[in-house]
């Protein structure tokens, strides 16, 4: 016999079943109950399939803002949650839009379903936070992205790097600390990398981006010029717009390059990134890659902390940087680069 309950109740129950099936640990009894519910009414299966389709489209779980009644704070209509599916996170796109959840699954139904399976929900935003941010997205690595109105991002998390592409608009990122996996935001042809900090990125035209740092430090560079990256500190900002890519000039005959005594490092070792580490740590990395060794003549210099991005095949550049921050001098002795106090 067909159910006579309101359609909204069917959507609510369909959302609960869809979330439990996707993210819960359903027992045989629960699966039997689901099958019984699906065959009890012809509307149940359609509502369930719509709810499952919405969940599949929401790789990164986001609750979109709903229009608030006049005179009512929008804070009550905002929430964000972190869903950690058992399957690996695929590339997902998060969009802002005024549309309701697909298939008529209401916001309240989705929230109720998430609570039913134990997905944690953080406390509601304050009025100030809501005014400043259209949407908050909690990524699977623990980082939080706050998207402005009209903003759109694509996220790809892997075992060695966390990549976010800002497709349009502005977003602020509170990056979960993970030095083994850099967090790189791309805006057009501009890149901003951190390992654990707070900064914002705004899309500028087709190829540019503006980066502002609130906490920590961020490396910013255009296109393939990572070895020329600019290091931004709290309060710092930088706007880059590389413009359209130029077509490469026709190849011309050139004089063969002088052969090196040691081949260049492979591409993944072409740059060395140092983020607030002792000088001696950087020296060890350079010495492991180059035949020309760096020697620190004074322990005081070795313990100074350094931040920066350096060419892996240019120990001289790094030695000069160390001398600059330690008020030292670089000398060459028996094929070695020695940094010592003046």
Buried (B, 14 or more C-beta within 10 A) or exposed (E): EEBEEEEEEBBBBBBBBBBBBBBBEBEEEBEEEBEEBBEEBEBBBBBBBBBBBBBEEBBBBBBBBBEBEEEEBBBBBBBBBBBEEEEEBEEBEBBBEEEEBEBBBBBEBBBBBBBBBEBEEEEBBEEEEBEEBBBBBBBBBEBBBBBBEEBBBBBBBEEEEBBBBBBBBBBBBBBBEBEEBBBBBBBBBBBBBBBBBBBBBBBBEEBBBBBBBBBBBBBBBBEEEBBEBBBBEBEBEBEBBBEEEEEEEEEEEEEEEEEEEEEEBEEEEEBBBBBEBBBBEBBEBBBEBBEBBBBBBEEEBBEBEBBBBBBBBBBBBBBBBBBEBBEBEBBEEEEEBBBBEE
